[in-house]
């Protein structure tokens, strides 16, 4: 199972990133992506889902990854299901325990690889999230920002993600276990913002790739694809962004902020012939540019630094 770079897709992976994705697909290993916030780690999972859906429609039908947002209190079991013990305790209708159990992304993905089971309709979201969306297909599962989780979280995943077929059980139910149908792939993509180190044993089980900030040509491709038109001044805006990004600022703006900033410039009518020589533009034009800096400057110090640059001080 391999995917290719789709020129029609707004996401533009580098050749190195695409090679890492295909290596993970070949080895059936989780893909661990690191990089600064906004460099496209989360978007990569959706890109992989879209390409797998397009290339292998008999195996994948979702063009979007099933996403788990890691929290500081997350446990490995949370990837599979959630049991609302408080609601169950307060239930006055005598409903089955299954009614208080909902499946999360990895549990949904594994259940979808199996035939529809009427007995599982007792679970709160089985019909809505499995039967009606992805039953009978494989899925891409995104575990986002794993470095936010408690220290033991990655270690607890080792056994869960060792090698397909994956499986899970529900400790609150006796005898319940679901094993992945190996004919229906489940692709695991994990992201990290490098906020803290991950255990060596966990890293050994992953295919790793660090997403660097894109170069000018890739940025221009991304902007044109993401904003949906081909404004003649997009290239000038990207060049300006790259130039001011090199200034002495603490929090470097990323790709997502570039897209928002250029959209803002376009909305305010600032994408015009003045942009190419913005340093020589009139004070009124530069003041309008300065008013958009809150999109890319996220601290007071950075805003002041970039404001002085725009003002020519």
C-alpha positions in Angstrom: 0.0 0.0 0.0 1.6 3.2 -1.2 0.4 6.8 -2.0 1.6 9.5 -4.3 1.7 13.3 -4.2 -1.5 14.7 -5.6 -0.9 18.1 -7.3 -4.7 18.8 -7.1 -4.7 18.4 -3.3 -4.1 21.6 -1.2 -1.7 19.7 1.1 1.8 19.6 -0.4 4.0 17.0 1.4 7.8 17.1 0.7 9.4 14.1 -1.0 10.9 13.2 2.4 7.6 13.3 4.2 5.9 11.2 1.5 8.7 8.7 1.7 8.2 8.4 5.5 4.5 7.9 5.0 5.0 5.1 2.5 7.6 3.5 4.7 5.1 3.4 7.6 2.4 2.0 5.3 4.8 -0.7 4.1 6.0 -1.7 7.6 2.6 -1.3 9.1 4.1 0.9 11.8 2.8 4.1 13.4 4.1 7.2 11.8 5.4 9.8 14.3 5.5 13.3 13.0 7.3 16.1 14.9 7.6 19.8 14.0 6.6 23.2 15.2 2.9 24.0 15.6 1.3 24.9 12.3 3.7 23.0 10.0 1.1 20.6 8.8 1.4 17.6 11.0 -2.4 17.2 11.7 -3.2 18.1 8.0 -0.9 15.3 7.0 -3.2 12.7 8.5 -6.1 14.0 6.6 -4.0 14.0 3.4 -3.1 10.4 3.9 -6.8 9.5 4.5 -7.8 11.3 1.3 -5.1 9.6 -0.8 -5.9 6.2 0.6 -9.6 6.7 -0.1 -8.8 7.8 -3.7 -6.2 5.0 -4.4 -7.8 2.1 -2.5 -11.6 2.8 -2.5 -12.3 -0.8 -1.7 -10.4 -0.5 1.6 -11.0 3.1 2.7 -14.1 5.2 2.5 -13.3 8.1 4.9 -11.4 11.1 3.4 -10.6 12.3 6.9 -8.6 10.8 9.8 -10.4 9.7 13.0 -8.8 12.1 15.5 -7.9 11.7 19.2 -6.9 14.9 20.9 -4.5 14.0 23.6 -5.0 15.7 27.0 -2.9 15.9 30.2 -5.2 13.2 31.8 -5.4 10.8 28.8 -5.0 7.1 29.3 -4.3 4.6 26.6 -7.8 3.1 27.0 -9.3 6.5 26.1 -8.2 5.8 22.5 -10.7 3.0 22.3 -13.7 3.9 24.4 -15.1 6.1 27.2 -17.3 4.8 30.0 -19.5 7.4 31.7 -19.6 5.9 35.2 -21.2 8.9 36.7 -24.2 8.9 34.3 -24.5 5.1 34.8 -24.6 5.5 38.6 -27.3 8.1 38.3 -29.4 6.2 35.8 -32.9 5.6 37.0 -34.1 3.7 33.9 -32.1 0.5 34.4 -30.4 0.8 31.1 -27.6 -1.6 30.1 -24.0 -0.6 30.9 -23.3 -0.6 27.1 -25.5 2.5 26.9 -23.0 4.5 28.8 -20.0 3.3 26.8 -19.0 5.3 23.6 -16.2 4.3 21.2 -13.4 6.7 20.5 -11.3 6.9 17.3 -9.2 3.7 17.6 -12.1 1.7 18.9 -14.3 3.0 16.1 -11.6 2.0 13.5 -11.3 -1.5 14.8 -15.0 -2.1 15.0 -15.4 -0.8 11.5 -13.1 -3.6 10.2 -15.7 -6.2 11.4 -19.2 -7.0 10.1 -22.0 -5.1 11.6 -23.0 -6.7 14.8 -26.6 -6.0 16.0 -25.5 -6.7 19.6 -23.1 -3.8 19.5 -26.0 -1.4 18.8 -26.4 -1.2 22.5 -23.4 1.0 22.7 -24.2 4.7 22.6 -22.5 5.7 19.3 -21.9 2.4 17.5 -24.6 2.9 15.0 -23.9 6.6 14.4 -20.1 6.5 14.2 -19.4 3.0 12.9 -22.4 1.6 11.0 -23.4 4.9 9.4 -19.9 6.1 8.6 -17.1 3.6 8.1 -18.3 0.0 8.6 -16.5 -2.5 6.4 -13.5 -0.3 5.7 -10.1 0.6 7.1 -9.3 4.0 8.6 -6.5 6.5 9.3 -6.3 7.2 13.1 -4.6 10.4 14.3 -3.3 10.6 17.8 -2.6 14.3 18.1 0.0 16.0 20.3 1.0 12.9 22.2 3.5 14.9 24.2 0.6 16.5 26.1 -0.2 13.1 27.7 1.1 11.8 31.0 4.5 10.2 30.9 3.2 6.6 31.0 0.8 7.2 28.1 3.3 6.3 25.3 4.6 3.3 27.2 1.0 2.0 27.7 0.6 2.2 23.9 3.5 -0.1 23.2 1.4 -3.3 23.5 -1.6 -1.7 21.8 0.3 -0.6 18.7 3.0 -3.3 18.5 1.8 -4.9 15.2 -1.5 -5.4 13.4 -3.9 -6.9 13.9 -4.8 -4.5 16.7 -7.3 -5.4 19.4 -9.0 -4.0 22.4 -11.2 -5.1 25.3 -13.5 -3.2 27.7 -12.5 -3.8 31.3 -16.0 -2.9 32.5 -17.5 -5.7 30.4 -16.7 -9.4 30.8 -15.6 -11.2 27.6 -15.8 -8.2 25.3 -12.9 -8.1 22.8 -12.6 -6.8 19.3 -9.7 -7.9 17.0 -9.0 -6.1 13.8 -9.8 -7.8 10.5 -6.3 -7.8 8.9 -7.9 -7.2 5.4 -9.0 -3.8 6.6 -6.0 -1.6 7.4 -5.8 0.8 10.3 -3.1 3.4 9.8 -1.8 5.2 12.9 -0.3 8.7 12.7 1.0 10.4 15.8 2.0 14.0 16.2 4.4 15.6 18.6 5.3 19.3 19.2 8.6 18.3 20.8 7.4 19.7 24.2 8.9 16.8 26.0 10.9 13.6 25.2 9.2 10.3 24.3 10.4 6.9 25.6 13.1 5.2 23.5 11.1 1.9 23.4 8.1 3.8 22.0 10.3 5.6 19.4 11.7 2.3 18.2 8.3 1.1 17.2 7.5 4.2 15.1 8.6 5.5 11.7 9.8 9.1 12.5 9.8 12.2 10.4 10.4 15.8 11.4 8.5 18.3 9.3 10.6 21.4 8.6 9.2 24.7 7.7 8.5 24.7 3.9 10.7 26.5 1.4 9.3 29.4 -0.7 8.1 27.4 -3.7 6.2 24.9 -1.5 4.7 27.8 0.5 3.5 29.4 -2.7 1.9 26.1 -3.8 0.2 25.7 -0.5 -1.2 29.2 -0.5 -2.6 28.9 -4.0 -4.1 25.5 -3.3 -5.5 26.5 0.1 -7.0 29.8 -0.9 -8.6 28.5 -4.0 -7.6 31.1 -6.5 -4.5 32.4 -8.2 -4.1 36.0 -7.2 -1.2 37.5 -9.1 0.3 38.9 -5.8 0.3 35.7 -3.7 4.0 35.2 -4.5 4.8 38.8 -3.3 3.0 38.1 -0.1 4.8 34.9 0.5 8.2 36.6 -0.2 7.3 39.4 2.3 6.2 36.8 4.9 9.5 35.0 4.6 11.5 38.2 4.9 9.7 39.4 8.0 9.8 35.9 9.5 13.6 36.2 9.5 13.5 39.2 11.9 14.3 38.9 15.6 11.0 37.4 16.8 10.5 34.8 19.5 7.5 32.8 18.1 8.0 32.2 14.4 4.7 32.2 12.5 3.9 28.9 10.7 2.1 27.9 7.5 -1.4 28.1 9.0 -0.7 31.7 10.0 0.7 32.6 6.6 -2.5 31.4 5.0 -4.7 33.4 7.4 -2.5 36.5 6.9 -2.7 36.4 3.1 -6.4 35.8 3.3 -6.6 38.9 5.5 -4.5 41.0 3.1 -6.7 39.9 0.2 -9.9 40.7 2.1 -8.6 44.2 2.9 -7.5 44.9 -0.7 -3.8 45.0 0.2 -2.7 42.5 -2.4 -1.7 44.9 -5.1 1.3 46.3 -7.0 2.5 48.1 -3.8 3.2 44.8 -2.1 6.3 43.9 -4.1 8.1 47.1 -3.0 6.3 47.4 0.3 9.3 49.0 2.0 8.9 52.0 -0.4 5.1 52.1 -0.2 3.3 55.1 1.2 2.8 55.4 5.0 -1.0 54.8 4.7 -0.5 51.4 2.9 2.2 50.3 5.4 -0.1 51.2 8.3 -2.8 49.0 6.8 -0.3 46.2 6.6 0.8 46.8 10.2 -2.8 46.4 11.3 -2.8 42.8 10.1 0.2 41.8 12.1 -1.9 40.3 14.9 -2.4 37.3 12.6 1.3 36.4 12.6 2.7 38.1 15.7 1.5 36.3 18.8 3.4 38.2 21.5 3.6 41.9 22.3 7.3 42.0 21.8 7.0 40.3 18.4 4.2 42.6 17.4 6.4 45.7 18.2 9.4 44.2 16.4 7.4 43.6 13.2 5.6 46.9 13.5 8.9 48.8 13.5 10.0 46.7 10.5 6.8 47.6 8.5 7.1 51.3 9.5 10.7 51.4 8.4 12.0 52.4 11.8 
